[in-house]
Amino acid sequence: MKFKDLVQYFQRLEATTSRLDMMSILADLYNKVEDPDEAAIISYLVLGEIHPPYIGLELGMSEKLIIRSIAMASGYDSTQVEKKLNEVGDIGNVAEFFISKKRQMTLFTRELDVKRVYDTLDKISRTTGEGSINDKIRLLASLLVDASGVEAKYIARIAEGIMRLGVADMTLLEALALKLGSREYKALLEEAYNMVPDIGYITRVVYQEGLDGVKKVDIKLGIPVRPMLAERVKSPEEAWEKTNGQLAADFKYDGERMQIHKDGDKVLIFSRRLENITYQFPDVVQVVRNHVKANQAIIEGEAIAIDKDTGEFRPFQDLMRRKRKYDIDKMIEEIPVTLRVFDIVYLEGENLMKKPFPERRKLLESIIEPSEEIKPSELIYPKDIKELWNFFLLSIENGCEGLVIKNAGPDSIYQAGARGWLWIKLKRDYRAELADTLDLVVIGALYGRGRKGGNLSSFLMAVYDQKEDIFKSVCKVGTGFKDEDIAYMNKILKPLLRDKKPARVETGMEPDYWVEPKIVLEIQAAEITLSPVHRAAYNIFQDGAGLALRFPRFTGRYRDDKAPEDATTEEELIEMFKKQRRYVE
């Protein structure tokens, strides 16, 4: 496929604000592509990716490097390109502007095709070592030289990793379901994607093996499984009711959730967002080698920062200082961690997801040689609510957030990528009546006044609607942000700002800028109220009204560990509002 033809689809996707139209456009695109490898490449490029996150290969092209590439290809000075970027805020539009007005013409140009664009970007991601910066700039410029203005727009955006098309992985799975013949196949595709979260791999399976191949997709050692998620409750009594008393209770730690793959001496560590974070935790790698007595296993655990003098747990913010590429040995000394493992999904070639939780737990405990550095999570099978209450209080006393309560019945399977009542969160802050903490997604930004004038300093926030795969507004938050937070937010939101409402966003508000749903913030609120403006739970409790947070406040916690689809869901918000109403009544 010629790249210019793919770009036409990009333009159509960017122009639409209808999710149904987006499905139709993507389905048409897949029907135009015959080669499985080319289809896989297109799936990556639509998301602004070259590789799935677990590969750990990124382009390494900062905004400044892309500016230099545009300058090199167009014949303009980098300062002119940077000035234009400061005016328009979108590196893609800047590339289109300057490449359309090239000052220098080459004697020989080659029309771009999709494979060449992908292969060049792939080469950029693999270029390392001395002189790699200049090599990356030259490689990107080689594409821009042969590109039209509109082709350059999307090449620059792919290089930045932000396509501004409003397409997510679940959107592509739905389009691939249409490729198979029916939207009803999305559930099977999602199940396969939960096992192997590589959109290119799933696309190839669809093209090469069809529905039968999708049904055969299974866990692959070295590729992270999408983690199981939990619903929330406000009391041990409610958790007991939800599980009919067939439950186990785990401490809920304030640490970094890890999925650890062991294959002989090879150990890989993945974050809850499926990113390869092995390099950050060489100490954990060694602990797993020494204390996990299995040749092949995939286990889940939580790495918690500890005080090296007292052994007590330290807060999550301290652990975040380990997120760096340099001075790792120094960080290991300053911020040691202990690993609490809580589940296992794969052992010696066998997929354990369909086994009940108690069986999985026994298998997990059988392969762990406990030490101060690693041990199974603190867990009980309570006989009654009183015992569950006491365990909840014990977790708080030990510096934890609360409990993860797990169904321990015969159907307590591991639901990869799913949020359901098999796992339930009971956190300390949820006990504060009418003052819940939520993880919300930024979907809009507004300029401040006075001292904050000229900066985007209040933000439109949303919950996630799992059924429709969209983000629905629930509040505007402007309090709780320090000056350094405002500066940081303006920096990280800059490439995500859009003039048009993203297709996966619903709200009755009109911010100064729309924001592509990427950033998750922890928000505290006094209560949940009805609102004619916000679209969460719209028309459910009252015609013409949705749910909104009253007196929302940023807690200071950036949830970088969460994808936008991992944020608080609309269903959770509805349940919280129902409980709040009962409490008030």
N, C-alpha and C positions, 0 to 999 in steps of 0.2 A: 504494500500500500504506500502510495506517495504521502509524504508527511503533510503536504498541503490539504490532502483529502481528509486526513485525521483532524487537522486544525479546523476544518469546517464543522465537524462534530463538536469540537471544543467550544466553538463560538455559539453553536446552538444550545449547548448545555449551559453556558454562562448566561445566555440571554433569558432562559426560562426561569419562571418562579413557580412552576407547577411540577410537583413530584411525578405525576402521571406522564406529563410530557417528557420528563427526564428519562423515565422507564422506556418510553417509546423510542427516544433518540438512541439510547444505549442498545436496545434490542435491535434496532436498524443497523447500528454500527457492527454488532457481532454477526449479523446476517451477511454483511458485506465482506467479512474476513473469512478466509477458508483455511489458512495455515495455522495450526495449533500454536506454534512458537510465536508467530506474529500476534495472535490473539492474546497470548499471555503477556507479551510486551505491552500491548495496548492497555490491558488491565492495570499494569503497573503505572504507566504514564498518566492515565486518567486520574489516578490518586496522587500524582506528583512524586512517585517512588521509582527507584531503579531496582531495589531489592526489598524483600520483606524485612521488617525491623530486626528479627532475630539474627539475620546474617551479620549485622554490625558493620556493614559497609555503607558509608555515607559519602556524598559528593565532596564534602569539605570545602564548598564554595561559599564563602561569606559574601555579604552584600558588596563589600569593597572589591572583591575579586571579580564578581559578575560585572561591576561597573568598569573595571579595567578591561575585561573581555569585550564589552560593548564598545568601549573607546577604541580598542585595537581593531575591531572589525569595521567600524564606521568611519574612522579617521578623525574623530573629534577628541578633544582633551578630556581626561577623566574628571577634571573639576566641572566641566560643562555638564557631563552626564550626572554627576552627583548633585549638582544644583537642580537639574530637572527632576531628579528623584525626590528631592526635598519638597518640590512643588506638587508633584502628582501622587507620591506615596506608593506607587506600584511599579516594581522593577520590570514587569512585563510591558506596561505601557511605555516606559522609558526606552526599552529595547526596540519596540515597534517604532517609536518616534525617530530614533537615531539611525536605525538600519534602513528605514524608508528614505532617509536623506543622506545616504553614504557619500562621503567626500572622495572616496577612492574606489575605483572599480578594478576588479581583477580580470585578467585576460580569459581565464577559464573558470567557470563555475559549474557545479554539478547539482542537479535537482535533488533535493533531499528526499530520502525515503525513510520509513519508520525504523527499519533495522539499523540504518547508519546512525540515525539520531540516538537510538538506544545504545548501540555498541560504543559510540563515542562517550556518552555519559557514563556508561559502565567502566570504560577505560579511565575516565577521570576519577571515579570512586576507588579505583585500584592503584592510582598513582601516588606513591609515597616516597619519602626520603629526600635527600638533598636536591634542590632545584625543582621539587614537585609543585611548588606554588606557581612558578612560571609555566610549567608544563600544563597544569590545569587551565590556566588562563588561555594558553595557545590552543588547546583542544576545544574549549568552549567557543573561542573566537573563530575556529575553523568551521564550526556549524553556522555561526551567525553570518559569516562572510557569504555563505551560499544560501542563506535564508531570505525570504521576503520579510517585509515588516511584520505581518501578522504571524508568520512562522516564528520569527525572533521573539515575539511576545510570549509565546508559550514555551519556547526553549528556555528563556530566562526564568520563567516561573517554575519550570521543572527543576532547573538548577537550584532555585531557592527552596524548592520543596513545598510550595504553596500554589496550587493551581487555581483557586478561587472559582471552582466549578460547582461546588456544593455537593459533590459526589462522595459517598463513603463506601466502605467495603460491603456493607449490607445492601446498598443500592446496586452494586455490581452483581451480587449474588442473585438479586431479584431479576436483573436483566438476563443473567445466565440461565435462570429457571425458565424464562420465556424462550431462550434459545433451545432448551430441552423440550419445550412444547407447552408448558403451563406454569403459571405463578405458584401453583400448589407444590411444585418441586423445590421451592425456596427452603422449606424446612429441612429437606434432605441435604441440600447444598450447605445450609448453615451447620448442620451436624457434622458434615465432612470438614468444613472450614474450622469448626471448633477443635477438631483433631489435628488438622494441618493448616494453621492460619497463614497460608501463602496464597494470595489471590491469583498469582501466575500459575502455580501448580494446579489449583482447582480449575482454572480456565482450561489448562491442557487436558485434564481428565475429562471435562465436559466434551471437548472437541474430539479427543481420541477414543474414549471408551463409553461416552454417553452416560445414561442413568445407571446402568449396571456398574460402571467404574466408580461413580459417585458413591454408591452404596458400599463399595469395598474399601473406601479410604479408611485408614487406621492410623493409630499413633506411630510416629517415627522417632526413634531415639535421636536426640540432637535438634529436634524441632519442637518448640514449646507448644503445649496444649493451652488453649484459652482457659483461663482460670475460672473456677466456679465462684459464684457471687452469692450474697446473702440478702434476705429481706431484713426488716428491723421491727422490733417491738419495744414497748415501754416498760414492761414488767416481767419478772419471772413467771407470774401467773399466766400471762398471755402466751408466753413461749410454751408452757406446759400444755395449755389448751391446744395450740397449733400442732403439737407433736403427739397428742394423746398420751403424754407421759412416757413415750418411748424416745428417750433422748440421751445425748451425751453433751457435756458442757466443757468447753475449752476456754482457757484464758484468751482474751483478745489483747494482743500485745501492741505496743506503740512503736512498730519497727518497719522494716522493709520486707514485704512479702517476696519470697523467692521460690521459683520452680527450678529444681536442681536435677540435672541429667548426669548420671554416672555410667560410663562405658569403659570398664577396666580402670586405668589410671586417668583417663580423660574425664574432666569434670567441666560442665558448662552451667552457668547460672543466668537465669532470665528473670526480669522484673515482671510485675503484674501487667505491664504494657507490652510484654513479650520482647523487650530489648535485651540484648546480650550485655550483662553487667559483670561478666566474669573477671575482667581486669580490675574492677574496683575492690574485689574481695578475694585476693590470693590466700588470705588466712582461712577463709571459709572453704576454699578449694582444698587446702591441705587437710583441714578437719574432716571433710567428707571422704577424702582418700583413706584417712586413717581410721575412721570410726563408722563408716557405712559398709557393713559386711555383705555386700552383694556385688556381683560383677556388672550387672546391668540393672539400673533402676531410675525411675523418675519420682522424686519425692517433693513435697511442698513444705515450706517452713517459713519462719519469720526470723530475720536477723535483727537483734536488738542491741543498741549501744549500751555498754555497761560502764560503771565507774571502776577504773582499774584498781582503786584502793579498797572500795567497799563491796564491789560486785553487784551493787544495786543498779536497776534499770535506769537509763537516761532517756530523755525525750527524743522523739522522732527528729526534731530540728538538729540535734547534735549529730545524728546519724547521717543527715544530708550533707555534712561536710566531707563525707567519704566519696561523694559524687564528683570525682576529679580524675584527671589522667596523670597528674604529676604528684610527686611526694607521697606516693601510696604507702611506702614503708613508714614514713613519719605519721601518717594518719592512722595506720594500724596501731602504732604505739600510743598515740594520743586518744584514739577512740576505738578501743577493742570491742568486739561484738561476741555475743553468744547466740547460738542457733537453736530455736525450738521447732522441731519438725512435727507436723500435724496430719499429714495425709500422704498416701502413695497411690499412684495411678498405673504404674508399670513396673514389673519385676521379672527379670530373667526371660524376656521375650513375651510375657503375657500382659495383655491389657486388663487392668483390674477395675475399670470404671463401672462395670455392671455389678460388681460385688457390693454387698451391704457395707456400710461404714464400719461396724464392729469387726468384720473380717479384714477389711483393709488396715484398720488400726493394729490388729494383732500381727499382721504381716510386717507392718512398719516397725513395730517394737522389736520384732524378731531380728531385724537387720541392723539395729542401732546399738552401738557400744557406747553407753552414756559416759559423758565427761563434763567438765565445767564448760567446755566449748560447744557441746551439742548434747541434746537429750530430747526425748519426746515431750510435747507440750503438756502442761498441767491439765489433766482431764479427769472428770468423774462421770459415772452413770448414776445420777441422783435417784434416791428411792422416793422422795417426795419434794414438794415445793419448798419446804423449810430448808432442806439440804441444798437445793438449788440457790435459794436466797443467800445462805451462808457462804456458798462458793463464789457467788457474785461479789459479795462484800470482801471476801478474801482477795479476789483479783484486784479490786480497787486498792486495797491495803498494800498490795505488792507492786503498785505503780503501773497497773495495766488499765486499759480503757473500759473493760467490762468483760463480757463473755461472747463467744460464738457458740450458739446452741445448735446441735446437729441432730437431725432425725436419726434414730438408731434402729428403726424398724427394718423389715425385710426388703423394703423398696428404697432404702437409703443409698442410692447409687451416686456416683460422681457425675454431675451434670456440667460438662465443660461449657464455658461461655454463658451459662444460664444463671439467672437470679430467681430463686424460688424459696419455698418454705422448708426445703430440706436443710438449709442453713439459715440461721437467724442471728442477727446482731442485737445484743443488749448492751448498750453503752451507758456509761455513767451520765453523760450530758443529756441523754434521753429521759432521765428520771426527773429532770427539772421541768415541771409542768409548764407548757406553753413557751418553752425556750429551747427548741430543738436546733441542732446543728445540721446543716445540709451541705452537700457538695454540689455546687451549681456551676453552670456553663455560661461563659460570657458570650452574648450574642449581639451586643450593641455598646456604644460608648458615647459619652456626652462631655462637652467642655465644661470646665468649672468656672467660677466667678471669683473676683477678689484675688486673694493670694494664689489661688489655683488657676486663675485665668490663663488661657493659652494652652493649658494641658487638659487632656482627657482625664477626668478625675471622678466621674461616676459611671456606673456600668450596668447595663441591662442584663439580667441574669435569667437563666432558664433551667427547668427540669427536663428530663429525657422521657419521651413517650416511646416505649419499646415497641408497641404494636405498630405504630405508624412510622417509626424511625425518624422522628422529628423532635425539635427542641422548642418547648413552649415557655413563654416568659412567665415569671413569677414575682419579680421585684426589680427595682432600680436601687443599687447600693452605692453610697458615696462616703459613708463613715467607716472608721477603722483603718483607713489608709494613711500611713505616715508619708512624709515627703519622699523618702527613698522608695516607698511602694508605688507612689504615683509615677516617679521617674522610671521605675522598672516596668510598670504596666504599659506606659507609653512606648517603651522600647520593644517589648515582646508582642504588643498588639499591632505595631506598625505594618508588618507584612500581611496581617490578617484583615485589615480594614477594607470595607467594600462600600461602594455607593448604592448598590442595589441590595435588597433583602435576599439573603441566601434562601434557596428553595426549601431547605430543611428547617426553617425557622417560622414560628407563628407568634405574633404579638399584636396588640392594639396600639403600641407605642411607636414613635418615630424618633430614633436616636439621631445624633449628629452624624454618626458613622455606624454602619452595620459591621459586625465582626463574624468572620468564619468560625463556627463552633469548634474550638480547639482547647481553650484554656479553662481549667477547673479551679474554682476557689471555694474555700470553706466559709460558709456564711452562718451567722447566728441571728436568730430573730426572737421577738417577744411572743408573737402569736401568728396564726394564719387567719386571714380575713377574706371576705368576698370582694371582688374587684371587677369593674366593667372594662378595665383596660387589659388585664393579663389573661392569657389563654390557657393556662394550666387548668385542667378539669372544667373547661368552659361548658356552660349549660347543664352541668351535672347536678349541682346543688341549687342553682337558680338560673332561670332563663336570662341570657345576656350578661352573665357574670362568671368569672373564673376565680381561681384561688390566688392570693397574694400574701407575701410576708410583710408583717407590720414591724417597723423599726429594725430593718435588716442591718447587720454590721459585719464587716470583714474581720475574721478572727486573726488574720496575719499568716494564715497557713495556705500556701500554694500547693494544690494537689497535683504536682507534676507526675506523681505515680499513677494517676488515673487518666484513662482516655475519656473523652466526652461522653461516650456511651456507657461508661461506668459511673456516671454521676447519679445523684438522687433521681429516682423515676417519678413519673406522674402518679403511678399507682401508690408509691410510698407516701407521697404528699397527701393523696386522698385519704389513706388510712390514718395519717397523723391528724388530719383535720377532723375526721370522724371521732377519734379518741379525744381530741381537744374539746369538741362539742359536748361529748358525754361528761367530761370532767367539769365543764362550766355549768352544765345543767344540774 
